[in-house]
Protein backbone atom coordinates (compact mmCIF):
# COMPACT_ATOMS: atom_id res chain seq x y z
CA UNK A 1 0.00 0.00 0.00
CA UNK A 2 1.20 3.57 -0.64
CA UNK A 3 2.29 5.64 2.36
CA UNK A 4 -0.08 8.21 3.84
CA UNK A 5 1.74 11.05 2.07
CA UNK A 6 1.32 9.27 -1.26
CA UNK A 7 -2.38 8.69 -0.61
CA UNK A 8 -2.79 12.41 0.10
CA UNK A 9 -0.99 13.24 -3.15
CA UNK A 10 -3.34 10.92 -5.05
CA UNK A 11 -6.28 12.63 -3.34
CA UNK A 12 -5.02 16.07 -4.38
CA UNK A 13 -4.56 14.97 -7.98
CA UNK A 14 -8.07 13.54 -7.86
CA UNK A 15 -9.43 16.89 -6.66
CA UNK A 16 -7.63 18.69 -9.50
CA UNK A 17 -8.69 16.27 -12.22
CA UNK A 18 -12.28 16.16 -10.98
CA UNK A 19 -12.49 19.94 -11.14
CA UNK A 20 -11.10 19.98 -14.68
CA UNK A 21 -13.28 17.09 -15.80
CA UNK A 22 -16.47 18.53 -14.38
CA UNK A 23 -15.77 21.99 -15.74
CA UNK A 24 -14.91 20.96 -19.32
CA UNK A 25 -16.78 17.67 -19.54
CA UNK A 26 -13.61 15.80 -20.50
CA UNK A 27 -13.18 13.35 -17.63
CA UNK A 28 -9.75 14.46 -16.36
CA UNK A 29 -7.65 11.85 -18.13
CA UNK A 30 -5.00 14.43 -18.92
CA UNK A 31 -4.13 14.30 -15.20
CA UNK A 32 -4.68 10.58 -14.54
CA UNK A 33 -2.45 9.31 -17.35
CA UNK A 34 0.78 11.15 -16.44
CA UNK A 35 0.27 10.56 -12.68
CA UNK A 36 -0.23 6.82 -13.15
CA UNK A 37 2.61 6.63 -15.67
CA UNK A 38 5.02 8.35 -13.29
CA UNK A 39 3.99 6.41 -10.17
CA UNK A 40 4.22 3.00 -11.84
CA UNK A 41 7.25 3.87 -14.01
CA UNK A 42 9.14 0.86 -12.66
CA UNK A 43 6.81 -1.36 -14.70
CA UNK A 44 7.23 0.56 -17.97
CA UNK A 45 9.47 -2.22 -19.25
CA UNK A 46 6.39 -4.34 -19.85
CA UNK A 47 5.78 -2.25 -22.98
CA UNK A 48 2.31 -2.35 -24.48
CA UNK A 49 0.93 -4.22 -21.46
CA UNK A 50 1.99 -1.29 -19.27
CA UNK A 51 0.30 1.16 -21.66
CA UNK A 52 -2.95 -0.82 -21.42
CA UNK A 53 -2.57 -0.90 -17.61
CA UNK A 54 -2.34 2.91 -17.46
CA UNK A 55 -5.27 3.32 -19.87
CA UNK A 56 -7.50 0.95 -17.87
CA UNK A 57 -6.88 2.70 -14.56
CA UNK A 58 -7.31 6.13 -16.13
CA UNK A 59 -10.65 5.10 -17.61
CA UNK A 60 -11.85 3.92 -14.20
CA UNK A 61 -11.27 7.42 -12.88
CA UNK A 62 -12.85 8.91 -16.01
CA UNK A 63 -15.96 6.83 -15.30
CA UNK A 64 -16.12 8.18 -11.74
CA UNK A 65 -15.69 11.75 -13.02
CA UNK A 66 -18.45 11.28 -15.59
CA UNK A 67 -20.87 9.81 -13.07
CA UNK A 68 -20.19 12.47 -10.43
CA UNK A 69 -20.40 15.32 -12.94
CA UNK A 70 -23.56 13.93 -14.54
CA UNK A 71 -25.26 13.69 -11.15
CA UNK A 72 -24.61 17.39 -10.67
CA UNK A 73 -25.89 18.13 -14.20
CA UNK A 74 -29.11 16.29 -13.35
CA UNK A 75 -29.54 18.31 -10.18
CA UNK A 76 -29.15 21.63 -12.01
CA UNK A 77 -31.45 20.39 -14.82
CA UNK A 78 -28.80 20.50 -17.54
CA UNK A 79 -28.77 16.77 -18.38
CA UNK A 80 -29.78 15.64 -21.89
CA UNK A 81 -30.71 11.97 -21.59
CA UNK A 82 -31.62 11.07 -25.19
CA UNK A 83 -28.48 12.56 -26.74
CA UNK A 84 -26.28 11.16 -23.97
CA UNK A 85 -27.60 7.65 -24.56
CA UNK A 86 -27.00 7.87 -28.31
CA UNK A 87 -23.47 9.21 -28.01
CA UNK A 88 -22.56 7.10 -24.99
CA UNK A 89 -24.04 3.90 -26.39
CA UNK A 90 -22.06 4.14 -29.61
CA UNK A 91 -18.92 5.10 -27.71
CA UNK A 92 -19.32 2.26 -25.23
CA UNK A 93 -19.41 -0.27 -28.07
CA UNK A 94 -16.38 1.07 -29.98
CA UNK A 95 -14.42 1.58 -26.74
CA UNK A 96 -14.97 -2.05 -25.75
CA UNK A 97 -14.08 -3.37 -29.21
CA UNK A 98 -10.96 -1.23 -29.29
CA UNK A 99 -9.94 -2.37 -25.80
CA UNK A 100 -10.31 -6.00 -26.81
CA UNK A 101 -8.25 -5.31 -29.92
CA UNK A 102 -5.47 -3.64 -27.93
CA UNK A 103 -4.98 -6.87 -25.98
CA UNK A 104 -3.93 -8.52 -29.24
CA UNK A 105 -1.68 -5.71 -30.50
CA UNK A 106 1.67 -6.25 -28.84
CA UNK A 107 3.15 -3.64 -31.18
CA UNK A 108 0.80 -0.86 -30.11
CA UNK A 109 2.59 2.18 -28.74
CA UNK A 110 0.98 5.46 -27.75
CA UNK A 111 3.62 7.41 -29.65
CA UNK A 112 1.99 6.54 -32.98
CA UNK A 113 -1.47 7.22 -31.64
CA UNK A 114 -0.33 10.57 -30.23
CA UNK A 115 0.57 11.75 -33.72
CA UNK A 116 -2.78 10.71 -35.18
CA UNK A 117 -4.58 12.21 -32.18
CA UNK A 118 -2.77 15.52 -32.67
CA UNK A 119 -3.62 15.62 -36.38
CA UNK A 120 -7.28 15.11 -35.45
CA UNK A 121 -7.31 17.60 -32.60
CA UNK A 122 -5.54 20.51 -34.35
CA UNK A 123 -8.32 21.24 -36.89
CA UNK A 124 -10.95 20.92 -34.15
CA UNK A 125 -9.03 23.40 -32.05
CA UNK A 126 -8.74 25.79 -35.01
CA UNK A 127 -12.47 25.63 -35.69
CA UNK A 128 -13.21 26.24 -32.02
CA UNK A 129 -10.99 29.32 -32.07
CA UNK A 130 -12.15 30.83 -35.36
CA UNK A 131 -15.61 29.32 -35.77
CA UNK A 132 -18.86 30.61 -34.36
CA UNK A 133 -19.95 28.88 -31.18
CA UNK A 134 -23.47 29.25 -29.81
CA UNK A 135 -23.50 31.24 -26.65
CA UNK A 136 -26.85 30.09 -25.31
CA UNK A 137 -28.84 26.87 -25.18
CA UNK A 138 -31.49 28.28 -27.49
CA UNK A 139 -31.96 26.98 -31.00
CA UNK A 140 -31.26 23.40 -32.00
CA UNK A 141 -32.41 21.08 -29.22
CA UNK A 142 -31.93 17.71 -30.92
CA UNK A 143 -29.06 16.87 -33.21
CA UNK A 144 -28.98 14.47 -36.14
CA UNK A 145 -29.01 10.96 -34.67
CA UNK A 146 -26.56 9.57 -37.22
CA UNK A 147 -24.05 12.32 -36.48
CA UNK A 148 -24.47 11.80 -32.74
CA UNK A 149 -23.74 8.09 -33.12
CA UNK A 150 -20.67 8.80 -35.28
CA UNK A 151 -19.35 11.32 -32.74
CA UNK A 152 -19.80 8.74 -30.00
CA UNK A 153 -18.15 5.98 -32.02
CA UNK A 154 -15.05 8.06 -32.76
CA UNK A 155 -14.85 9.27 -29.16
CA UNK A 156 -15.01 5.68 -27.91
CA UNK A 157 -12.02 4.71 -30.03
CA UNK A 158 -10.04 7.72 -28.79
CA UNK A 159 -11.01 6.93 -25.21
CA UNK A 160 -9.84 3.33 -25.38
CA UNK A 161 -6.56 4.14 -27.13
CA UNK A 162 -5.54 7.13 -25.03
CA UNK A 163 -7.10 6.76 -21.58
CA UNK A 164 -8.20 10.40 -21.78
CA UNK A 165 -11.89 9.52 -21.75
CA UNK A 166 -12.87 10.70 -25.23
CA UNK A 167 -14.37 13.99 -24.03
CA UNK A 168 -11.47 15.98 -25.46
CA UNK A 169 -12.68 14.93 -28.92
CA UNK A 170 -16.38 14.67 -28.12
CA UNK A 171 -16.99 18.19 -26.83
CA UNK A 172 -15.53 20.06 -29.85
CA UNK A 173 -17.25 17.64 -32.25
CA UNK A 174 -20.63 18.18 -30.59
CA UNK A 175 -20.09 21.93 -30.73
CA UNK A 176 -18.77 22.01 -34.29
CA UNK A 177 -20.55 19.16 -36.09
CA UNK A 178 -23.85 19.01 -34.16
CA UNK A 179 -23.84 22.78 -33.49
CA UNK A 180 -24.65 22.40 -29.82
CA UNK A 181 -23.85 25.16 -27.32
CA UNK A 182 -20.57 24.46 -25.55
CA UNK A 183 -22.16 23.96 -22.14
CA UNK A 184 -24.69 21.49 -23.52
CA UNK A 185 -21.88 19.62 -25.32
CA UNK A 186 -19.93 19.38 -22.06
CA UNK A 187 -22.95 18.00 -20.22
CA UNK A 188 -23.58 15.32 -22.86
CA UNK A 189 -19.89 14.44 -22.84
CA UNK A 190 -19.85 13.79 -19.07
CA UNK A 191 -22.66 11.26 -19.31
CA UNK A 192 -21.31 9.65 -22.47
CA UNK A 193 -17.77 9.17 -21.16
CA UNK A 194 -19.17 7.45 -18.07
CA UNK A 195 -21.00 4.98 -20.30
CA UNK A 196 -18.06 4.25 -22.59
CA UNK A 197 -15.61 3.97 -19.70
CA UNK A 198 -17.90 1.51 -17.90
CA UNK A 199 -17.60 -1.12 -20.63
CA UNK A 200 -13.81 -0.89 -20.85
CA UNK A 201 -13.34 -0.81 -17.07
CA UNK A 202 -15.47 -3.94 -16.72
CA UNK A 203 -13.35 -5.62 -19.39
CA UNK A 204 -10.03 -4.62 -17.77
CA UNK A 205 -11.19 -5.72 -14.31
CA UNK A 206 -11.28 -9.32 -15.58
CA UNK A 207 -7.88 -9.23 -17.29
CA UNK A 208 -4.98 -11.05 -15.63
CA UNK A 209 -1.67 -9.31 -16.32
CA UNK A 210 1.63 -11.17 -16.26
CA UNK A 211 2.70 -8.91 -13.37
CA UNK A 212 1.10 -7.25 -10.37
CA UNK A 213 1.76 -3.86 -8.84
CA UNK A 214 -0.11 -4.56 -5.61
CA UNK A 215 -1.98 -7.21 -3.64
CA UNK A 216 -4.90 -4.76 -3.80
CA UNK A 217 -5.51 -5.22 -7.51
CA UNK A 218 -8.58 -6.30 -9.48
CA UNK A 219 -7.48 -7.38 -12.94
CA UNK A 220 -5.57 -4.41 -14.31
CA UNK A 221 -7.08 -1.99 -11.79
CA UNK A 222 -4.63 -0.89 -9.07
CA UNK A 223 -6.86 0.11 -6.14
CA UNK A 224 -4.19 1.81 -3.95
CA UNK A 225 -3.76 4.51 -6.59
CA UNK A 226 -7.20 4.89 -8.12
CA UNK A 227 -9.37 4.78 -4.97
CA UNK A 228 -7.91 7.90 -3.27
CA UNK A 229 -7.97 9.72 -6.62
CA UNK A 230 -11.58 8.62 -7.10
CA UNK A 231 -12.51 10.15 -3.73
CA UNK A 232 -11.00 13.45 -4.85
CA UNK A 233 -12.85 13.27 -8.15
CA UNK A 234 -16.20 12.63 -6.45
CA UNK A 235 -15.67 15.62 -4.17
CA UNK A 236 -14.56 18.14 -6.82
CA UNK A 237 -16.31 17.20 -10.09
CA UNK A 238 -19.66 18.73 -9.03
CA UNK A 239 -17.88 22.01 -8.27
CA UNK A 240 -16.35 21.92 -11.75
CA UNK A 241 -19.83 21.51 -13.25
CA UNK A 242 -21.12 24.38 -11.15
CA UNK A 243 -18.21 26.61 -12.17
CA UNK A 244 -18.96 25.93 -15.84
CA UNK A 245 -22.46 27.33 -15.35
CA UNK A 246 -21.10 30.55 -13.86
CA UNK A 247 -18.35 31.54 -16.29
CA UNK A 248 -19.10 33.02 -19.69
CA UNK A 249 -19.00 30.76 -22.74
CA UNK A 250 -16.24 32.93 -24.24
CA UNK A 251 -14.12 32.28 -21.15
CA UNK A 252 -14.92 28.59 -21.32
CA UNK A 253 -13.92 28.56 -24.98
CA UNK A 254 -10.54 30.10 -24.15
CA UNK A 255 -9.94 27.56 -21.38
CA UNK A 256 -10.78 24.76 -23.82
CA UNK A 257 -8.15 26.01 -26.25
CA UNK A 258 -5.53 26.17 -23.50
CA UNK A 259 -6.54 22.69 -22.40
CA UNK A 260 -6.13 21.35 -25.96
CA UNK A 261 -2.62 22.79 -26.09
CA UNK A 262 -1.72 21.08 -22.80
CA UNK A 263 -3.13 17.76 -24.04
CA UNK A 264 -1.16 17.92 -27.29
CA UNK A 265 2.09 18.76 -25.47
CA UNK A 266 1.45 16.04 -22.90
CA UNK A 267 0.74 13.31 -25.40
CA UNK A 268 3.67 14.11 -27.64
CA UNK A 269 6.34 15.07 -25.13
CA UNK A 270 5.67 14.68 -21.42
CA UNK A 271 4.68 11.02 -21.40
CA UNK A 272 7.14 9.82 -23.96
CA UNK A 273 10.14 11.97 -23.08
JOBEL-V952313 format. One record per pair of residues at least 24 apart in sequence whose C-alpha atoms are under 6 Angstrom apart, sorted by sequence separation. I is the first residue (numbers start at 1). J is the second residue. D is the distance in Angstrom with one decimal. If there is no record, write none. Layout:
BEGIN
I;J;D / I;J;D
END
This chain:
BEGIN
33;58;5.9 / 32;58;5.4 / 165;193;5.9 / 27;62;4.7 / 143;178;5.7 / 27;65;5.5 / 137;181;5.7 / 18;65;5.9 / 22;69;5.3 / 134;181;4.8 / 48;106;5.9 / 90;149;5.5 / 94;153;5.6 / 87;148;5.5 / 91;152;4.4 / 95;156;4.3 / 99;160;5.7 / 87;149;5.2 / 90;152;5.1 / 91;153;4.5 / 94;156;5.2 / 95;157;5.1 / 86;149;5.8 / 90;153;4.9 / 94;157;5.7 / 88;152;5.9 / 87;152;4.2 / 91;156;4.0 / 95;160;5.1 / 62;165;5.8 / 92;195;5.9 / 96;199;5.8 / 59;163;5.6 / 84;188;5.1 / 88;192;3.8 / 92;196;3.5 / 96;200;5.2 / 58;163;5.5 / 87;192;6.0 / 91;196;5.3 / 84;191;5.9 / 88;195;5.4 / 92;199;6.0 / 55;163;4.3 / 84;192;5.4 / 88;196;5.8 / 135;249;6.0 / 70;190;5.9 / 70;191;5.5 / 66;190;4.5 / 66;191;5.6 / 66;193;6.0 / 67;194;5.8 / 66;194;4.6 / 63;194;4.3 / 30;164;5.9 / 63;197;5.3 / 29;164;4.0 / 27;165;5.8 / 59;197;5.5 / 26;167;4.0 / 60;201;5.7 / 26;168;5.4 / 114;267;5.7 / 114;268;5.9 / 25;186;4.4 / 24;186;5.9 / 25;189;5.6 / 57;221;5.5 / 25;190;5.0 / 68;234;5.6 / 72;238;5.4 / 53;220;5.7 / 65;233;5.8 / 69;237;5.3 / 61;230;5.9 / 69;238;5.2 / 14;229;4.0 / 18;233;4.1 / 22;237;4.5 / 11;228;5.0 / 15;232;4.2 / 19;236;5.1 / 23;240;4.0 / 10;228;5.8 / 11;229;4.7 / 14;232;4.2 / 15;233;5.2 / 18;236;5.1 / 19;237;4.8 / 22;240;4.3 / 23;241;4.8 / 10;229;5.0 / 14;233;4.8 / 18;237;4.3 / 22;241;4.6 / 11;232;5.0 / 15;236;5.3 / 19;240;4.4 / 23;244;5.1
END
